[in-house]
């Protein structure tokens, strides 16, 4: 298993979940709050920059979710493809 101590594993999972929540919230605001952001006069972002922000947010959130699933399930079923 990746982390043998159950308490430490639960703390790490909780921290990863707490890191994932703002990323998913930002992604939702970027996806569904376009009209509100268009009314803001100060900061203008190009479509390419916005796409990079969305892509970065999706990739980081996916990596954090993958780590959460990996820690919850454990790595007992994984075997090394290299011969021992």
Secondary structure in CASP SS format (residue, H / E / C, confidence):
PFRMAT SS
TARGET T0000
AUTHOR 0000-0000-0000
METHOD secondary structure of the structure
MODEL  1
X C 1.00
X C 1.00
X C 1.00
X C 1.00
X C 1.00
X H 1.00
X H 1.00
X H 1.00
X H 1.00
X H 1.00
X H 1.00
X H 1.00
X H 1.00
X H 1.00
X H 1.00
X H 1.00
X H 1.00
X H 1.00
X H 1.00
X H 1.00
X H 1.00
X H 1.00
X H 1.00
X H 1.00
X H 1.00
X H 1.00
X H 1.00
X H 1.00
X H 1.00
X H 1.00
X H 1.00
X H 1.00
X C 1.00
X H 1.00
X H 1.00
X H 1.00
X H 1.00
X H 1.00
X H 1.00
X C 1.00
X C 1.00
X C 1.00
X C 1.00
X C 1.00
X C 1.00
X C 1.00
X H 1.00
X H 1.00
X H 1.00
X H 1.00
X H 1.00
X H 1.00
X H 1.00
X H 1.00
X H 1.00
X H 1.00
X H 1.00
X H 1.00
X H 1.00
X H 1.00
X H 1.00
X H 1.00
X H 1.00
X H 1.00
X H 1.00
X H 1.00
X H 1.00
X H 1.00
X H 1.00
X H 1.00
X H 1.00
X H 1.00
X H 1.00
X C 1.00
X C 1.00
X C 1.00
X C 1.00
X C 1.00
X C 1.00
X C 1.00
X C 1.00
X C 1.00
X C 1.00
X C 1.00
END
